[in-house]
Amino acid sequence: MKLRALQGIGLRSAVLVIALIPIACGLLALALDMDANWDLRNYHYYNAYAFLEGRHGVDMLVASIPTFFNPLIDVPFYLAAEAWPATRVGFLLGFVQGLNAVPLFGIASAALGQGRIKTPASLVLTLLGLTGVGFLSLLGTTFYDNVVTLGPLFALWLLVARWRDLSTGGFITAASLAGLAGALAGLTAGLKLPAAIYAMGLFAGVLAIPAPLRRRARIAATFAGGTVAGFAATGGYWIWFLWRTYGNPLFPFYNHIFKSPWALPQDYKHVFYLPHELWKRVLF
């Protein structure tokens, strides 16, 4: 029904809609009112302040374990909140999160190929991606799960749109595309470590391109190199800081391996919410 209603829409009209979506997301973020989530009050604001003002090691464990999270992702919001009215900051945050519409539309358009319903179908898929509870519940918040998606989604768009070059094009071109895609995924993984799962998924996707095994392995290695470079650009300093200060680059996590004297020799996993039965763990 939606496709029939939108079948007459042209590419220019769709692009205009996509361009307006970030603005609509910014306005919706304001309509949803001020974000006062626990993580913001606990560490998102404080971590940026401590990083910029040199308070790390002076204020002791203000935010408990999140004190040791990479503060770089929180710096833009902190600086904006210090300089601008709350409404402007809220709109800007929603606008940035709404930019997910651009790679979503690009991925759908590249994957659907040609046909009369390509453009309207791509638009519908884009809107579906931005109207689920997972996106709307995070709109205008500082959890950043719908901010770190920008890197992997733009990387996926690049890989899907240029998969023929990856498969059969010149190796320099293919390696450059894979390296750039890896860097996009690595940049956001360095800002928020859970986003590394997207880089892993993309790496598996690169390994699955229709090409000889040797070529796939070389392109995947280039993708991995780009991921490492992107990760180092946003997360390298903080990993080095934690290693130099506490003897654990992921402090306090995995301390049963690094054995920093500043924490207990355990992995610091939050297992309370994990399933305990074997079959549930497999499904999880």
KOLNU-281120 format. One record per residue (C-alpha): x, y, z. Coordinates in steps of 0.2 Angstrom, whole numbers, plus 5000, padded with zeros to 4 digits. Layout:
BEGIN
<atom><X>X</X><Y>Y</Y><Z>Z</Z></atom>
...
This chain:
BEGIN
<atom><X>5000</X><Y>5000</Y><Z>5000</Z></atom>
<atom><X>5014</X><Y>5012</Y><Z>5005</Z></atom>
<atom><X>5023</X><Y>5008</Y><Z>4989</Z></atom>
<atom><X>5008</X><Y>5011</Y><Z>4978</Z></atom>
<atom><X>5005</X><Y>5028</Y><Z>4986</Z></atom>
<atom><X>5023</X><Y>5033</Y><Z>4984</Z></atom>
<atom><X>5026</X><Y>5025</Y><Z>4967</Z></atom>
<atom><X>5026</X><Y>5041</Y><Z>4958</Z></atom>
<atom><X>5039</X><Y>5049</Y><Z>4968</Z></atom>
<atom><X>5055</X><Y>5054</Y><Z>4959</Z></atom>
<atom><X>5073</X><Y>5053</Y><Z>4965</Z></atom>
<atom><X>5074</X><Y>5072</Y><Z>4967</Z></atom>
<atom><X>5059</X><Y>5072</Y><Z>4978</Z></atom>
<atom><X>5066</X><Y>5057</Y><Z>4988</Z></atom>
<atom><X>5082</X><Y>5066</Y><Z>4991</Z></atom>
<atom><X>5073</X><Y>5081</Y><Z>4997</Z></atom>
<atom><X>5063</X><Y>5071</Y><Z>5009</Z></atom>
<atom><X>5080</X><Y>5063</Y><Z>5015</Z></atom>
<atom><X>5087</X><Y>5080</Y><Z>5017</Z></atom>
<atom><X>5072</X><Y>5086</Y><Z>5028</Z></atom>
<atom><X>5073</X><Y>5071</Y><Z>5039</Z></atom>
<atom><X>5087</X><Y>5077</Y><Z>5050</Z></atom>
<atom><X>5078</X><Y>5093</Y><Z>5053</Z></atom>
<atom><X>5062</X><Y>5083</Y><Z>5057</Z></atom>
<atom><X>5072</X><Y>5073</Y><Z>5070</Z></atom>
<atom><X>5079</X><Y>5089</Y><Z>5078</Z></atom>
<atom><X>5061</X><Y>5096</Y><Z>5080</Z></atom>
<atom><X>5055</X><Y>5079</Y><Z>5087</Z></atom>
<atom><X>5069</X><Y>5078</Y><Z>5099</Z></atom>
<atom><X>5063</X><Y>5095</Y><Z>5106</Z></atom>
<atom><X>5045</X><Y>5089</Y><Z>5106</Z></atom>
<atom><X>5050</X><Y>5074</Y><Z>5116</Z></atom>
<atom><X>5057</X><Y>5086</Y><Z>5130</Z></atom>
<atom><X>5073</X><Y>5087</Y><Z>5139</Z></atom>
<atom><X>5084</X><Y>5071</Y><Z>5141</Z></atom>
<atom><X>5088</X><Y>5068</Y><Z>5159</Z></atom>
<atom><X>5094</X><Y>5050</Y><Z>5158</Z></atom>
<atom><X>5104</X><Y>5042</Y><Z>5172</Z></atom>
<atom><X>5120</X><Y>5040</Y><Z>5161</Z></atom>
<atom><X>5120</X><Y>5059</Y><Z>5157</Z></atom>
<atom><X>5118</X><Y>5063</Y><Z>5175</Z></atom>
<atom><X>5131</X><Y>5050</Y><Z>5180</Z></atom>
<atom><X>5145</X><Y>5052</Y><Z>5168</Z></atom>
<atom><X>5142</X><Y>5059</Y><Z>5150</Z></atom>
<atom><X>5143</X><Y>5077</Y><Z>5156</Z></atom>
<atom><X>5156</X><Y>5074</Y><Z>5169</Z></atom>
<atom><X>5168</X><Y>5064</Y><Z>5159</Z></atom>
<atom><X>5170</X><Y>5078</Y><Z>5146</Z></atom>
<atom><X>5172</X><Y>5090</Y><Z>5160</Z></atom>
<atom><X>5185</X><Y>5080</Y><Z>5168</Z></atom>
<atom><X>5194</X><Y>5077</Y><Z>5152</Z></atom>
<atom><X>5195</X><Y>5095</Y><Z>5147</Z></atom>
<atom><X>5198</X><Y>5102</Y><Z>5164</Z></atom>
<atom><X>5211</X><Y>5089</Y><Z>5169</Z></atom>
<atom><X>5201</X><Y>5082</Y><Z>5184</Z></atom>
<atom><X>5205</X><Y>5063</Y><Z>5180</Z></atom>
<atom><X>5214</X><Y>5056</Y><Z>5195</Z></atom>
<atom><X>5209</X><Y>5072</Y><Z>5206</Z></atom>
<atom><X>5190</X><Y>5068</Y><Z>5208</Z></atom>
<atom><X>5190</X><Y>5049</Y><Z>5213</Z></atom>
<atom><X>5178</X><Y>5038</Y><Z>5204</Z></atom>
<atom><X>5164</X><Y>5051</Y><Z>5203</Z></atom>
<atom><X>5155</X><Y>5040</Y><Z>5190</Z></atom>
<atom><X>5161</X><Y>5023</Y><Z>5196</Z></atom>
<atom><X>5167</X><Y>5012</Y><Z>5182</Z></atom>
<atom><X>5161</X><Y>5024</Y><Z>5168</Z></atom>
<atom><X>5174</X><Y>5036</Y><Z>5174</Z></atom>
<atom><X>5186</X><Y>5026</Y><Z>5163</Z></atom>
<atom><X>5176</X><Y>5027</Y><Z>5147</Z></atom>
<atom><X>5183</X><Y>5036</Y><Z>5132</Z></atom>
<atom><X>5177</X><Y>5054</Y><Z>5135</Z></atom>
<atom><X>5180</X><Y>5060</Y><Z>5118</Z></atom>
<atom><X>5162</X><Y>5056</Y><Z>5112</Z></atom>
<atom><X>5155</X><Y>5067</Y><Z>5126</Z></atom>
<atom><X>5165</X><Y>5082</Y><Z>5122</Z></atom>
<atom><X>5155</X><Y>5089</Y><Z>5108</Z></atom>
<atom><X>5139</X><Y>5089</Y><Z>5118</Z></atom>
<atom><X>5147</X><Y>5096</Y><Z>5133</Z></atom>
<atom><X>5155</X><Y>5111</Y><Z>5124</Z></atom>
<atom><X>5138</X><Y>5114</Y><Z>5115</Z></atom>
<atom><X>5129</X><Y>5113</Y><Z>5132</Z></atom>
<atom><X>5141</X><Y>5125</Y><Z>5140</Z></atom>
<atom><X>5139</X><Y>5138</Y><Z>5125</Z></atom>
<atom><X>5121</X><Y>5137</Y><Z>5119</Z></atom>
<atom><X>5103</X><Y>5136</Y><Z>5125</Z></atom>
<atom><X>5097</X><Y>5119</Y><Z>5129</Z></atom>
<atom><X>5084</X><Y>5120</Y><Z>5115</Z></atom>
<atom><X>5098</X><Y>5123</Y><Z>5102</Z></atom>
<atom><X>5108</X><Y>5108</Y><Z>5109</Z></atom>
<atom><X>5093</X><Y>5097</Y><Z>5109</Z></atom>
<atom><X>5089</X><Y>5101</Y><Z>5091</Z></atom>
<atom><X>5107</X><Y>5099</Y><Z>5086</Z></atom>
<atom><X>5108</X><Y>5082</Y><Z>5094</Z></atom>
<atom><X>5092</X><Y>5076</Y><Z>5086</Z></atom>
<atom><X>5098</X><Y>5083</Y><Z>5069</Z></atom>
<atom><X>5114</X><Y>5073</Y><Z>5070</Z></atom>
<atom><X>5105</X><Y>5057</Y><Z>5074</Z></atom>
<atom><X>5093</X><Y>5060</Y><Z>5060</Z></atom>
<atom><X>5108</X><Y>5060</Y><Z>5048</Z></atom>
<atom><X>5106</X><Y>5041</Y><Z>5049</Z></atom>
<atom><X>5093</X><Y>5043</Y><Z>5035</Z></atom>
<atom><X>5107</X><Y>5047</Y><Z>5022</Z></atom>
<atom><X>5116</X><Y>5030</Y><Z>5023</Z></atom>
<atom><X>5100</X><Y>5021</Y><Z>5025</Z></atom>
<atom><X>5093</X><Y>5028</Y><Z>5009</Z></atom>
<atom><X>5109</X><Y>5025</Y><Z>5000</Z></atom>
<atom><X>5110</X><Y>5007</Y><Z>5006</Z></atom>
<atom><X>5093</X><Y>5003</Y><Z>5001</Z></atom>
<atom><X>5095</X><Y>5011</Y><Z>4984</Z></atom>
<atom><X>5111</X><Y>5002</Y><Z>4980</Z></atom>
<atom><X>5104</X><Y>4985</Y><Z>4986</Z></atom>
<atom><X>5088</X><Y>4986</Y><Z>4976</Z></atom>
<atom><X>5096</X><Y>4990</Y><Z>4960</Z></atom>
<atom><X>5085</X><Y>4996</Y><Z>4946</Z></atom>
<atom><X>5066</X><Y>4996</Y><Z>4944</Z></atom>
<atom><X>5051</X><Y>5008</Y><Z>4945</Z></atom>
<atom><X>5048</X><Y>5005</Y><Z>4964</Z></atom>
<atom><X>5067</X><Y>5007</Y><Z>4968</Z></atom>
<atom><X>5066</X><Y>5025</Y><Z>4974</Z></atom>
<atom><X>5049</X><Y>5024</Y><Z>4984</Z></atom>
<atom><X>5054</X><Y>5007</Y><Z>4991</Z></atom>
<atom><X>5071</X><Y>5015</Y><Z>4997</Z></atom>
<atom><X>5061</X><Y>5029</Y><Z>5005</Z></atom>
<atom><X>5049</X><Y>5017</Y><Z>5014</Z></atom>
<atom><X>5064</X><Y>5007</Y><Z>5021</Z></atom>
<atom><X>5073</X><Y>5023</Y><Z>5027</Z></atom>
<atom><X>5057</X><Y>5028</Y><Z>5036</Z></atom>
<atom><X>5055</X><Y>5011</Y><Z>5044</Z></atom>
<atom><X>5073</X><Y>5012</Y><Z>5050</Z></atom>
<atom><X>5070</X><Y>5029</Y><Z>5058</Z></atom>
<atom><X>5053</X><Y>5025</Y><Z>5066</Z></atom>
<atom><X>5056</X><Y>5009</Y><Z>5076</Z></atom>
<atom><X>5057</X><Y>5010</Y><Z>5095</Z></atom>
<atom><X>5075</X><Y>5007</Y><Z>5095</Z></atom>
<atom><X>5078</X><Y>5023</Y><Z>5086</Z></atom>
<atom><X>5064</X><Y>5034</Y><Z>5093</Z></atom>
<atom><X>5068</X><Y>5030</Y><Z>5111</Z></atom>
<atom><X>5086</X><Y>5036</Y><Z>5109</Z></atom>
<atom><X>5082</X><Y>5052</Y><Z>5099</Z></atom>
<atom><X>5088</X><Y>5067</Y><Z>5108</Z></atom>
<atom><X>5097</X><Y>5057</Y><Z>5121</Z></atom>
<atom><X>5116</X><Y>5056</Y><Z>5125</Z></atom>
<atom><X>5117</X><Y>5037</Y><Z>5124</Z></atom>
<atom><X>5125</X><Y>5039</Y><Z>5107</Z></atom>
<atom><X>5120</X><Y>5022</Y><Z>5100</Z></atom>
<atom><X>5111</X><Y>5031</Y><Z>5086</Z></atom>
<atom><X>5126</X><Y>5042</Y><Z>5083</Z></atom>
<atom><X>5140</X><Y>5028</Y><Z>5082</Z></atom>
<atom><X>5129</X><Y>5020</Y><Z>5069</Z></atom>
<atom><X>5134</X><Y>5033</Y><Z>5057</Z></atom>
<atom><X>5151</X><Y>5026</Y><Z>5054</Z></atom>
<atom><X>5146</X><Y>5008</Y><Z>5051</Z></atom>
<atom><X>5131</X><Y>5013</Y><Z>5040</Z></atom>
<atom><X>5141</X><Y>5025</Y><Z>5029</Z></atom>
<atom><X>5154</X><Y>5011</Y><Z>5028</Z></atom>
<atom><X>5140</X><Y>4998</Y><Z>5023</Z></atom>
<atom><X>5133</X><Y>5010</Y><Z>5010</Z></atom>
<atom><X>5151</X><Y>5012</Y><Z>5002</Z></atom>
<atom><X>5153</X><Y>4993</Y><Z>5002</Z></atom>
<atom><X>5136</X><Y>4989</Y><Z>4995</Z></atom>
<atom><X>5137</X><Y>5003</Y><Z>4982</Z></atom>
<atom><X>5154</X><Y>4998</Y><Z>4975</Z></atom>
<atom><X>5154</X><Y>4979</Y><Z>4978</Z></atom>
<atom><X>5158</X><Y>4976</Y><Z>4959</Z></atom>
<atom><X>5174</X><Y>4986</Y><Z>4961</Z></atom>
<atom><X>5178</X><Y>4976</Y><Z>4977</Z></atom>
<atom><X>5174</X><Y>4960</Y><Z>4967</Z></atom>
<atom><X>5182</X><Y>4962</Y><Z>4950</Z></atom>
<atom><X>5189</X><Y>4980</Y><Z>4950</Z></atom>
<atom><X>5207</X><Y>4985</Y><Z>4951</Z></atom>
<atom><X>5215</X><Y>4980</Y><Z>4967</Z></atom>
<atom><X>5221</X><Y>4998</Y><Z>4972</Z></atom>
<atom><X>5203</X><Y>5004</Y><Z>4970</Z></atom>
<atom><X>5196</X><Y>4989</Y><Z>4979</Z></atom>
<atom><X>5209</X><Y>4991</Y><Z>4993</Z></atom>
<atom><X>5205</X><Y>5010</Y><Z>4995</Z></atom>
<atom><X>5187</X><Y>5007</Y><Z>4996</Z></atom>
<atom><X>5189</X><Y>4993</Y><Z>5009</Z></atom>
<atom><X>5201</X><Y>5004</Y><Z>5019</Z></atom>
<atom><X>5190</X><Y>5019</Y><Z>5019</Z></atom>
<atom><X>5175</X><Y>5008</Y><Z>5024</Z></atom>
<atom><X>5185</X><Y>5001</Y><Z>5038</Z></atom>
<atom><X>5191</X><Y>5018</Y><Z>5044</Z></atom>
<atom><X>5173</X><Y>5024</Y><Z>5045</Z></atom>
<atom><X>5168</X><Y>5009</Y><Z>5056</Z></atom>
<atom><X>5184</X><Y>5010</Y><Z>5066</Z></atom>
<atom><X>5181</X><Y>5029</Y><Z>5070</Z></atom>
<atom><X>5165</X><Y>5025</Y><Z>5079</Z></atom>
<atom><X>5171</X><Y>5010</Y><Z>5088</Z></atom>
<atom><X>5185</X><Y>5020</Y><Z>5095</Z></atom>
<atom><X>5172</X><Y>5032</Y><Z>5102</Z></atom>
<atom><X>5161</X><Y>5019</Y><Z>5110</Z></atom>
<atom><X>5168</X><Y>5001</Y><Z>5111</Z></atom>
<atom><X>5152</X><Y>4992</Y><Z>5109</Z></atom>
<atom><X>5151</X><Y>4999</Y><Z>5091</Z></atom>
<atom><X>5165</X><Y>4987</Y><Z>5087</Z></atom>
<atom><X>5153</X><Y>4973</Y><Z>5084</Z></atom>
<atom><X>5148</X><Y>4983</Y><Z>5068</Z></atom>
<atom><X>5166</X><Y>4983</Y><Z>5062</Z></atom>
<atom><X>5166</X><Y>4964</Y><Z>5065</Z></atom>
<atom><X>5150</X><Y>4961</Y><Z>5055</Z></atom>
<atom><X>5157</X><Y>4972</Y><Z>5040</Z></atom>
<atom><X>5173</X><Y>4962</Y><Z>5041</Z></atom>
<atom><X>5164</X><Y>4946</Y><Z>5039</Z></atom>
<atom><X>5154</X><Y>4954</Y><Z>5024</Z></atom>
<atom><X>5170</X><Y>4959</Y><Z>5015</Z></atom>
<atom><X>5176</X><Y>4941</Y><Z>5017</Z></atom>
<atom><X>5160</X><Y>4935</Y><Z>5008</Z></atom>
<atom><X>5162</X><Y>4946</Y><Z>4992</Z></atom>
<atom><X>5161</X><Y>4936</Y><Z>4976</Z></atom>
<atom><X>5179</X><Y>4935</Y><Z>4972</Z></atom>
<atom><X>5194</X><Y>4922</Y><Z>4973</Z></atom>
<atom><X>5199</X><Y>4918</Y><Z>4991</Z></atom>
<atom><X>5216</X><Y>4927</Y><Z>4989</Z></atom>
<atom><X>5208</X><Y>4943</Y><Z>4984</Z></atom>
<atom><X>5195</X><Y>4942</Y><Z>4998</Z></atom>
<atom><X>5208</X><Y>4939</Y><Z>5011</Z></atom>
<atom><X>5219</X><Y>4954</Y><Z>5004</Z></atom>
<atom><X>5204</X><Y>4966</Y><Z>5004</Z></atom>
<atom><X>5198</X><Y>4960</Y><Z>5021</Z></atom>
<atom><X>5215</X><Y>4963</Y><Z>5028</Z></atom>
<atom><X>5215</X><Y>4981</Y><Z>5020</Z></atom>
<atom><X>5198</X><Y>4984</Y><Z>5028</Z></atom>
<atom><X>5205</X><Y>4978</Y><Z>5045</Z></atom>
<atom><X>5219</X><Y>4990</Y><Z>5043</Z></atom>
<atom><X>5208</X><Y>5004</Y><Z>5040</Z></atom>
<atom><X>5197</X><Y>4999</Y><Z>5055</Z></atom>
<atom><X>5213</X><Y>4999</Y><Z>5066</Z></atom>
<atom><X>5218</X><Y>5016</Y><Z>5059</Z></atom>
<atom><X>5201</X><Y>5023</Y><Z>5062</Z></atom>
<atom><X>5200</X><Y>5016</Y><Z>5080</Z></atom>
<atom><X>5217</X><Y>5023</Y><Z>5084</Z></atom>
<atom><X>5212</X><Y>5040</Y><Z>5078</Z></atom>
<atom><X>5197</X><Y>5041</Y><Z>5091</Z></atom>
<atom><X>5201</X><Y>5029</Y><Z>5104</Z></atom>
<atom><X>5220</X><Y>5027</Y><Z>5103</Z></atom>
<atom><X>5224</X><Y>5041</Y><Z>5115</Z></atom>
<atom><X>5213</X><Y>5035</Y><Z>5128</Z></atom>
<atom><X>5219</X><Y>5017</Y><Z>5127</Z></atom>
<atom><X>5237</X><Y>5023</Y><Z>5129</Z></atom>
<atom><X>5232</X><Y>5034</Y><Z>5143</Z></atom>
<atom><X>5224</X><Y>5020</Y><Z>5153</Z></atom>
<atom><X>5239</X><Y>5009</Y><Z>5149</Z></atom>
<atom><X>5251</X><Y>5022</Y><Z>5155</Z></atom>
<atom><X>5241</X><Y>5026</Y><Z>5171</Z></atom>
<atom><X>5233</X><Y>5010</Y><Z>5176</Z></atom>
<atom><X>5243</X><Y>4996</Y><Z>5166</Z></atom>
<atom><X>5227</X><Y>4991</Y><Z>5158</Z></atom>
<atom><X>5222</X><Y>4998</Y><Z>5141</Z></atom>
<atom><X>5204</X><Y>4993</Y><Z>5144</Z></atom>
<atom><X>5204</X><Y>4997</Y><Z>5162</Z></atom>
<atom><X>5195</X><Y>4991</Y><Z>5172</Z></atom>
<atom><X>5188</X><Y>4978</Y><Z>5160</Z></atom>
<atom><X>5198</X><Y>4962</Y><Z>5157</Z></atom>
<atom><X>5209</X><Y>4965</Y><Z>5172</Z></atom>
<atom><X>5210</X><Y>4946</Y><Z>5175</Z></atom>
<atom><X>5221</X><Y>4947</Y><Z>5160</Z></atom>
<atom><X>5231</X><Y>4963</Y><Z>5162</Z></atom>
<atom><X>5231</X><Y>4962</Y><Z>5181</Z></atom>
<atom><X>5232</X><Y>4980</Y><Z>5185</Z></atom>
<atom><X>5235</X><Y>4983</Y><Z>5204</Z></atom>
<atom><X>5222</X><Y>4997</Y><Z>5203</Z></atom>
<atom><X>5207</X><Y>4985</Y><Z>5201</Z></atom>
<atom><X>5202</X><Y>4968</Y><Z>5206</Z></atom>
<atom><X>5208</X><Y>4953</Y><Z>5195</Z></atom>
<atom><X>5192</X><Y>4950</Y><Z>5186</Z></atom>
<atom><X>5184</X><Y>4955</Y><Z>5170</Z></atom>
<atom><X>5170</X><Y>4967</Y><Z>5177</Z></atom>
<atom><X>5157</X><Y>4960</Y><Z>5166</Z></atom>
<atom><X>5139</X><Y>4964</Y><Z>5170</Z></atom>
<atom><X>5132</X><Y>4947</Y><Z>5170</Z></atom>
<atom><X>5116</X><Y>4951</Y><Z>5179</Z></atom>
<atom><X>5105</X><Y>4953</Y><Z>5163</Z></atom>
<atom><X>5113</X><Y>4939</Y><Z>5154</Z></atom>
<atom><X>5103</X><Y>4922</Y><Z>5152</Z></atom>
<atom><X>5109</X><Y>4908</Y><Z>5163</Z></atom>
<atom><X>5102</X><Y>4893</Y><Z>5154</Z></atom>
<atom><X>5113</X><Y>4886</Y><Z>5140</Z></atom>
<atom><X>5100</X><Y>4886</Y><Z>5126</Z></atom>
<atom><X>5096</X><Y>4904</Y><Z>5130</Z></atom>
<atom><X>5114</X><Y>4909</Y><Z>5130</Z></atom>
<atom><X>5116</X><Y>4901</Y><Z>5112</Z></atom>
<atom><X>5101</X><Y>4911</Y><Z>5106</Z></atom>
<atom><X>5108</X><Y>4927</Y><Z>5114</Z></atom>
